[in-house]
């Protein structure tokens, strides 16, 4: 379970390519000494996210999860609190970067934030509000800061050449026969090439890998298998291909899976965008060291008796602001 947690399917990236490095100057916001500390957010503001994540996980795993011990000696309770704390510190740093670069919310964006905040706050029960100690203003602050954390990524990378070509993202569909013996693979290849041969049936009979059909993305696993697969047109069969100690016979089913290619293209674009932003963000953090206080976290505990049920902070965010 550890290492799989995501806060709200978060879009916060951790950061990117050279606007700061190209400018050659240090950030101009007031620096906070590494020996001093500041709060990322107030306790009520932080509890908006804490309650959301606490309830989301309890809804899935029941309240017994808070006593689960992880391999490093932590409980899941302390692990979740640490993850929320890290998320909020990252969000604050992203907002400092946005302020430094002059990235702000427009009037229209502020209005959408207002609507999202109003909808979320009105969905809260008295018990939710009591647990968080939050007012609608606290909710609005968290929506504003979360939105700005995402906006700064787009703004600082919008002029970079991050496009992914169809060729880079290309996905094909193949069937494969995988064998350990080269001579036997040669014999099966002769059968596969005979008139009227059913490649799928041969694969089910002879292949040592139960996965007969597979999708292959360009560049996912460079080597002889990929080279052979991408040289085929639909319906063609390769020669025996040695790859990592196994022998493959490949039949191309579809030499351009358009839907899979476009999906992969979008994923590769987001990956490239994240890598670009990571360089900017890392440089900014290095030049603007901030130490966050842990004072507000010392009394945050979870109990099955906590009367809070809200889980939709991020769902409402996605309703108003598509990722």
C-alpha positions in Angstrom: 0.0 0.0 0.0 2.8 2.4 0.8 4.0 4.4 -2.1 0.7 4.2 -4.0 -1.1 7.0 -2.3 -2.1 10.0 -4.4 -3.7 13.2 -3.0 -6.8 13.7 -5.1 -5.1 12.2 -8.2 -3.0 15.3 -7.9 -1.8 17.3 -10.8 1.0 19.0 -8.8 4.1 18.2 -10.7 7.5 18.8 -9.1 9.2 20.5 -11.7 11.0 21.8 -15.2 13.4 23.4 -18.0 15.0 26.7 -18.1 13.1 30.0 -17.6 15.0 30.6 -14.3 18.3 29.2 -15.7 18.0 31.3 -18.9 17.3 34.4 -16.9 20.4 33.8 -14.9 19.0 35.6 -11.9 17.8 34.6 -8.5 14.1 34.7 -7.5 13.0 38.1 -6.2 10.5 37.1 -3.5 11.6 37.5 0.0 13.7 34.5 1.1 12.9 32.6 4.2 15.9 31.4 6.1 16.6 27.7 6.2 16.9 28.1 10.0 13.5 29.7 10.3 10.2 28.1 9.6 6.7 29.0 8.3 3.4 27.4 8.0 2.3 26.1 4.6 -1.3 26.7 5.6 -3.3 27.2 8.7 -4.6 24.2 10.5 -8.3 24.7 9.3 -7.0 25.1 5.7 -4.9 22.0 6.0 -7.7 20.1 7.6 -9.8 20.6 4.4 -7.3 18.2 2.6 -6.7 16.1 5.7 -10.4 15.3 6.1 -10.9 14.6 2.4 -8.0 12.1 2.3 -8.8 10.6 5.7 -12.4 9.9 4.6 -11.5 8.7 1.1 -9.2 6.0 2.5 -11.5 5.0 5.4 -14.3 4.7 2.9 -12.3 2.1 1.0 -10.5 0.3 3.8 -12.7 1.0 6.9 -11.5 2.6 10.1 -9.2 -0.4 10.8 -6.7 1.1 8.5 -5.5 3.6 11.1 -3.9 0.9 13.1 -2.2 -0.8 10.2 1.6 -1.0 10.7 3.8 -0.4 7.6 7.1 -2.2 7.1 9.2 0.9 8.3 7.4 1.0 11.6 4.9 3.8 10.7 1.2 3.4 10.9 -0.9 4.2 7.9 -2.3 7.1 9.9 1.1 8.7 10.3 2.0 7.9 6.7 -1.1 9.6 5.4 -0.5 12.7 7.5 3.0 12.9 6.2 1.8 12.6 2.6 -0.8 15.4 3.1 1.9 17.5 4.7 4.2 17.0 1.8 1.4 17.8 -0.7 0.6 21.0 1.1 4.2 22.1 1.3 4.7 21.4 -2.4 1.5 23.4 -3.2 2.8 26.3 -1.2 6.1 26.3 -3.1 4.2 26.2 -6.4 2.3 29.2 -5.3 5.5 31.1 -4.4 6.8 30.3 -7.8 3.6 31.5 -9.4 3.9 34.8 -7.5 7.5 35.1 -8.5 6.7 34.7 -12.2 3.6 36.9 -12.1 1.1 34.1 -12.6 -2.2 35.0 -11.1 -5.9 34.0 -11.4 -8.1 35.9 -13.8 -11.5 37.3 -12.7 -13.2 34.5 -14.5 -11.0 31.9 -12.8 -11.7 33.5 -9.4 -15.4 33.3 -10.1 -15.2 29.6 -10.8 -13.2 29.2 -7.6 -15.9 31.0 -5.7 -18.5 28.6 -7.2 -16.5 25.5 -6.4 -15.8 26.7 -2.8 -19.5 27.5 -2.3 -20.6 24.1 -3.6 -18.0 22.2 -1.5 -18.7 24.2 1.7 -22.5 23.8 1.3 -22.0 20.0 1.0 -20.3 19.8 4.4 -22.2 18.5 7.4 -21.9 20.2 10.8 -19.7 17.4 11.8 -17.4 18.0 8.8 -17.1 21.7 9.6 -16.4 21.0 13.3 -13.7 18.4 12.5 -12.0 20.8 10.1 -12.6 24.0 12.0 -12.8 25.6 8.6 -14.8 28.5 7.2 -15.8 29.0 3.5 -12.9 31.4 3.2 -10.5 28.6 4.1 -12.0 26.4 1.4 -11.7 29.2 -1.2 -8.0 29.7 -0.3 -7.3 26.0 -0.8 -9.1 25.9 -4.2 -7.3 29.1 -5.3 -3.9 27.7 -4.3 -4.5 24.3 -5.8 -5.7 25.8 -9.1 -2.8 28.2 -9.2 -0.4 25.3 -8.6 -1.7 23.7 -11.8 -1.9 26.9 -13.8 1.8 27.8 -13.1 2.8 24.6 -14.8 0.9 25.5 -18.0 2.1 29.1 -18.0 5.8 28.3 -17.6 5.8 25.6 -20.2 3.4 27.0 -22.8 6.1 28.4 -25.0 8.3 25.3 -24.9 8.4 22.9 -27.8 6.9 19.9 -26.1 5.0 18.4 -29.0 5.0 14.6 -29.5 4.8 13.4 -33.1 2.5 10.4 -34.1 5.7 8.6 -35.1 7.1 8.9 -31.6 3.9 7.8 -30.0 3.0 5.1 -32.5 1.3 2.0 -31.1 0.9 -1.2 -33.1 -0.9 -4.5 -32.4 1.0 -7.7 -32.8 0.6 -11.4 -32.1 3.6 -13.3 -30.9 5.0 -16.8 -30.5 7.7 -17.0 -27.8 10.0 -20.0 -27.6 13.2 -20.9 -25.8 14.7 -23.1 -28.6 15.8 -21.5 -31.8 15.5 -24.6 -33.9 11.9 -25.3 -32.7 11.0 -21.7 -33.4 12.3 -22.1 -37.0 10.0 -25.1 -37.4 7.0 -23.2 -36.1 7.8 -20.3 -38.4 7.6 -22.7 -41.4 4.1 -23.8 -40.2 3.1 -20.1 -39.7 4.1 -19.3 -43.2 2.3 -22.1 -44.9 -0.9 -21.4 -46.9 -4.0 -21.2 -44.7 -2.1 -21.3 -41.4 -3.8 -19.9 -38.3 -1.2 -17.8 -36.5 -3.3 -17.3 -33.4 -3.9 -21.1 -33.1 -0.2 -21.8 -33.5 0.6 -19.2 -30.9 -1.8 -20.8 -28.4 -0.3 -24.2 -29.1 3.4 -23.4 -29.1 4.1 -20.1 -27.4 5.6 -20.2 -23.9 3.9 -16.8 -23.1 0.2 -16.9 -22.5 -0.2 -13.4 -23.9 -0.6 -13.9 -27.6 -1.8 -10.4 -28.7 0.0 -7.3 -27.4 0.2 -3.6 -28.1 3.7 -2.2 -28.6 4.6 1.5 -28.3 7.5 2.9 -30.2 10.5 3.3 -27.9 8.9 1.4 -24.9 11.4 -1.5 -25.2 14.1 -0.7 -27.8 15.8 -3.7 -29.2 15.4 -6.5 -31.8 11.8 -7.3 -31.0 10.6 -3.7 -31.4 12.7 -3.2 -34.5 11.2 -6.3 -36.1 7.6 -5.5 -35.0 7.7 -1.9 -36.4 9.1 -3.1 -39.8 6.0 -5.1 -40.5 2.9 -4.1 -42.3 -0.5 -5.5 -41.2 -0.7 -9.2 -41.9 3.1 -9.7 -42.3 5.0 -12.3 -40.3 8.6 -11.7 -39.1 11.5 -14.1 -39.2 12.6 -15.7 -35.9 13.9 -12.8 -33.7 16.2 -13.3 -30.8 15.6 -10.9 -27.9 16.8 -11.3 -24.3 17.4 -15.0 -24.6 14.0 -15.8 -26.2 13.0 -16.5 -29.8 10.0 -14.6 -31.2 7.8 -14.9 -34.3 5.8 -11.8 -34.7 2.7 -11.2 -36.8 1.5 -7.6 -37.3 -2.3 -7.3 -36.7 -2.5 -3.5 -36.9 0.4 -1.4 -38.0 -1.2 1.8 -36.6 -3.6 1.7 -33.6 -5.0 5.2 -33.8 -6.8 5.4 -30.5 -3.9 3.8 -28.6 -1.5 6.1 -30.4 -3.4 9.3 -29.5 -3.8 8.1 -25.9 -0.1 7.4 -25.6 0.7 10.7 -27.3 -1.2 12.6 -24.6 0.6 10.7 -21.9 4.0 11.3 -23.4 3.2 15.0 -23.7 2.3 15.2 -20.0 5.5 13.4 -19.1 7.6 15.8 -21.2 5.8 18.7 -19.7 6.4 17.5 -16.2 10.1 16.9 -16.9 10.4 20.4 -18.4 8.7 22.0 -15.4 10.6 20.0 -12.9 13.8 21.7 -13.9 12.3 25.2 -13.3 10.8 24.1 -10.0 13.9 22.4 -8.7 16.0 25.4 -9.5 13.5 27.7 -7.8 13.4 25.6 -4.6 17.2 25.5 -4.5 17.4 29.3 -4.7 14.5 29.9 -2.3 15.0 27.6 0.6 11.9 27.4 2.9 11.6 25.3 6.0 8.0 24.5 7.0 6.9 24.2 10.6 5.5 20.9 11.8 3.8 22.5 14.8 0.2 22.3 13.5 0.6 18.6 12.8 1.4 17.3 16.2 -2.2 16.9 17.3 -3.7 15.5 14.0 -5.0 12.1 14.8 -7.5 9.8 13.2 -10.2 7.8 15.0 -13.1 5.7 14.0 -15.2 8.1 16.1 -14.3 11.2 14.0 -17.6 12.3 12.7 -16.6 13.5 9.3 -17.6 12.1 5.9 -16.6 14.5 3.2 -14.6 13.1 0.3 -15.4 15.4 -2.7 -12.9 18.3 -2.5 -11.1 17.1 -5.6 -14.2 15.8 -7.4 -15.7 19.3 -7.2 -12.4 20.8 -8.4 -12.5 18.6 -11.5 -16.1 19.6 -12.1 -15.0 23.3 -12.5 -11.5 22.9 -13.7 -10.7 20.0 -16.0 -7.1 18.7 -15.6 
